[in-house]
């Protein structure tokens, strides 16, 4: 009888920790509303929390045409100016 183990062999390669991103304070924040039910509610709640805690420079929000449709080039350009972008799902 042959017994197989589904685990991977241990990797001995040292992987460094990813560098920290920008500080959250004073950034332009972007939100992508996926157009699912309640995604807009999540965007508004998150916007309020960010405003309260991180003194944002401002907000940019874009709404997808439909959940399965990619963002338009214009929407991507808008989000490209942001320090952070949060993809907001709903349901």
C-alpha positions as CSV (number, residue, x, y, z in Angstrom):
1,X,0.0,0.0,0.0
2,X,1.3,3.4,-1.0
3,X,0.3,6.4,1.3
4,X,0.6,9.8,-0.3
5,X,0.9,13.0,1.8
6,X,-1.0,16.0,0.4
7,X,1.4,18.5,2.0
8,X,4.1,20.4,0.2
9,X,7.7,19.9,1.0
10,X,9.1,22.5,3.3
11,X,10.6,25.4,1.5
12,X,13.9,26.6,3.0
13,X,14.1,29.7,0.9
14,X,13.8,32.9,3.1
15,X,11.2,35.2,1.7
16,X,11.5,38.8,2.9
17,X,8.5,40.7,4.3
18,X,6.9,43.0,1.8
19,X,7.7,46.7,2.3
20,X,5.1,48.9,3.9
21,X,2.9,51.0,1.7
22,X,2.2,54.7,2.0
23,X,0.9,56.1,5.2
24,X,-2.9,56.1,5.4
25,X,-3.0,59.7,6.6
26,X,-3.7,62.5,4.1
27,X,-4.1,60.3,1.0
28,X,-6.7,60.4,-1.8
29,X,-8.8,57.3,-1.3
30,X,-10.6,55.5,-4.2
31,X,-13.6,53.3,-3.9
32,X,-14.9,50.9,-6.6
33,X,-18.6,50.2,-6.2
34,X,-19.1,46.8,-7.9
35,X,-22.8,47.6,-8.4
36,X,-23.9,44.6,-6.3
37,X,-26.6,45.1,-3.8
38,X,-25.4,47.2,-0.8
39,X,-22.0,47.9,-2.3
40,X,-22.9,51.6,-2.2
41,X,-23.9,51.3,1.5
42,X,-20.5,49.8,2.2
43,X,-18.7,52.6,0.4
44,X,-20.5,55.2,2.4
45,X,-19.8,53.5,5.7
46,X,-16.1,53.1,4.9
47,X,-15.9,56.7,3.7
48,X,-17.2,57.8,7.1
49,X,-14.7,55.6,9.0
50,X,-11.8,56.8,6.9
51,X,-12.9,60.5,7.4
52,X,-13.0,60.0,11.1
53,X,-9.6,58.3,11.5
54,X,-7.2,59.2,8.7
55,X,-7.8,62.8,7.7
56,X,-8.1,61.9,3.9
57,X,-7.1,64.3,1.2
58,X,-10.4,63.3,-0.6
59,X,-12.3,60.5,-2.1
60,X,-12.9,59.2,-5.6
61,X,-15.7,56.7,-6.2
62,X,-16.5,54.9,-9.4
63,X,-19.4,52.5,-10.0
64,X,-19.1,49.5,-12.3
65,X,-21.7,49.1,-15.0
66,X,-22.4,45.6,-13.7
67,X,-20.5,43.2,-11.4
68,X,-18.9,41.2,-14.3
69,X,-18.0,44.3,-16.4
70,X,-14.4,45.6,-16.1
71,X,-13.7,49.2,-15.2
72,X,-13.5,51.6,-18.1
73,X,-10.2,53.3,-19.1
74,X,-11.6,56.6,-17.7
75,X,-12.5,55.0,-14.4
76,X,-9.0,53.4,-14.1
77,X,-7.5,56.8,-14.9
78,X,-9.5,58.4,-12.0
79,X,-8.4,55.7,-9.6
80,X,-4.8,56.0,-10.7
81,X,-4.5,59.3,-8.9
82,X,-5.5,57.7,-5.5
83,X,-3.0,56.6,-2.8
84,X,-5.3,53.7,-2.0
85,X,-8.2,51.9,-3.8
86,X,-10.7,49.7,-2.0
87,X,-12.8,47.3,-4.1
88,X,-16.2,47.3,-2.3
89,X,-18.4,44.2,-2.7
90,X,-22.0,44.0,-1.6
91,X,-24.7,41.4,-0.9
